[in-house]
Amino acid sequence: MTEKIQLPDIKHIIAVASGKGGVGKSTVAANLAIALARNGFKTALVDADIYGPSIPRMFGIEDQRPEVTEFSGVQLMIPIEKFGVKIMSMGFFAARSQGLIWRGPMVANATQQLFQNTLWEDIDYLIVDFPPGTGDIQLTAIQKLTLSGAIMVTTPQEIALNDARKAASMFNNPDLHVPILGVVENMSWFTPAPHPDEKYFIFGQGGGEKLATELNVPLLGQLPLVAELGDAAENGLSVFGQTNKTLVKAFEGIAEFICNLKTVSI
């Protein structure tokens, strides 16, 4: 049995995962963390997408670098904090245009260090932004961390659902079992700004609900395809400062659900 990393100051660790890239997983992870912080919880966020970290850009902190301090004789990194969220990412240590050409063991070691060599202090919820798929990073995190659960992110179309099913099967593997807490469907519909009452299901309809039913978990939220969500991510902003209240209510609802779950209750 793999020895777990001991993180006694962190109460709950929740992974945000997807089967494929481009479905908005990092957007969900970032704004869920912000929503939890806005509700008074001590919140942290680890960008575990070693090859393609996007969290620093989403928070507008790409040019910042974590300081290092000595704690109990050990050198630890101090996470960057914004919107009340403590953040750690490999993106802080690599140039924006620099690709990491690493094999599995190096990636696994880097993933472990993001968690183990950071001075987190007291944290209620640590959100982990997984890379898409079912590779070394996910396996390392699942084996080394005591995860409270995982949230699956998908878009409505069948090709995204197929990949999400594969990712979900990793969490449901008897040797790795991590409870899937629910499904978030992104890009659920498009509403033109001049016609706020209209919905166009350009990527299909009902995919997230279908996946949630298959996994026997709740559909935690549906996020519309709106320019504000993408603009916020590109410019280091939170959706909670935007005018689209549908997004605000969706993320507040997801955060409320997580806080009320008995399996992750504080």
Secondary structure, 3 states (H helix, E strand, C coil): CCCCCCCCCEEEEEEEECCCCCCCHHHHHHHHHHHHHHCCCCEEEEECCCCCCCHHHHCCCCCCCCCEEEECCEEEECCEEECCEEEEEHHHCCCCCCCCCCCHHHHHHHHHHHHHCECCCCEEEEEEECCCCCCHHHHHHHHHCCCCEEEEEECCCHHHHHHHHHHHHHHCCCCCCCCEEEEEEEEEEECCCCCCCCCECCCCCCHHHHHHHHHCCCEEEEEEECHHHHHHHHCCCCHHHCCCHHHHHHHHHHHHHHHHCHHHCC
